[in-house]
């Protein structure tokens, strides 16, 4: 149980949906979008203007926004980028997001950006390193951030603890929150042969501020976190277990490749809501920060 | 990374095998994802270049580019910044000599698309300027205003691709373009050498009187004020002056 804000059900704000979303807003039909909040990729709106920022401003007038970064590179041994953090803080000042998140990974080395979410060895040294950097970031931004567990395709020989223990200790030692990606747990569990339930059960309930749900691809030898498919039944089952364990936690549907029309994306949102409704009475923190009303699917 | 992986003995990688994959194969998943993620971004940024050369050659161009110029910016938006230069002297240029210019044009259009916002100078701002303030009034352009000098009129290729027409035969011809954003939409037009020179000067910031001095090299003295005034009127209507 925790007192983190609860926003309900959201989707990522993606360029292909700009015209549809703007049309609904212009015609006073924001409620037809049937989501309660939007998550934006922070980097897409940092240090730019024009249409991207215009659309973000319009959406912000009708929905809460959450900023989700992909380039903080919290696990890198490169110094934290002052330019990056300054732009991130400036965007947050403009957008006033409900919260800011990024990934528990590294994505840069030397002067190079790999534009991917690479795993961190689960060692005491890496733990201290990451905690120190999250603390620096939170001090700079003047707010707590959320760290997301990533899908991974390899394990380091030097790792001394399971990922769920590493994630938990990072969150507790840095006093940050967790963005729990349910699909990523499933993907990594299959790739590394651990029990996804063990992972979920080990995460402290008071640290989880948001869920991610997405589809993935089965490559035969491994699962790949591609965000380009519908969510599979096994991940839905894991989500139900997560709801039961963590209670009213804001849920976001991610779809980043072969993105379907907005209406099709909403079918995934509906599936998440159905599972929430079925469990609503049993959830932890009932009513603590209850969804305003599932019937009112947008902020008015 | 690929070469390093091929040379690296399995035991040298600090990575465990899985039930189905060796350590090298597990690292190679990231290797492939790195390439495909950037390839996908650049396919969008250079859609016309991709259309012209096809997926296979475009993929080879991106692979060669990344080998020599790995991304340094935290945003993937800038991964293709030096792409045009990377194949300017490629053998492909014998078939499509304007290909690098087409890439430069697409990149510059993108720069105008999401450049920082800034209020544009309005006609009433200039009308309100006292006569004695004109000579020292500093002129400059909005962040979205871009200038581009091409060796080939590559905009004709872009227009054909956009309109799904067959590619035209174009002759080599120095082409100066003005690219700007009016509210949210990006526009471009071809400039005369005089207007290109004047806008280049305005981009670096210049007073009205110095701009007139610059124009004097091309225009009779009695026509200078009218000539520069006409340009100013057009630039204001296009929203390129800040």
Interface residues (C-beta under 8 A of the other chain):
Chain A: X43 X44 X46 X47 X48 X49 X50 X51 X52 X53 X54 X71 X73 X81 X83 X84 X108 X111 X112 X113 X114 X115 X116 X118 X121 X153 X154 X155 X156 X157 X158 X191 X192 X193 X220 X221 X222 X224 X257
Chain B: X14 X15 X16 X18 X19 X20 X21 X23 X25 X26 X27 X29 X30 X33 X34 X37 X38 X40 X41 X70 X71 X72 X73 X74 X75 X76 X77 X79 X112 X113 X114 X115 X116 X117 X118 X143 X144 X181 X184
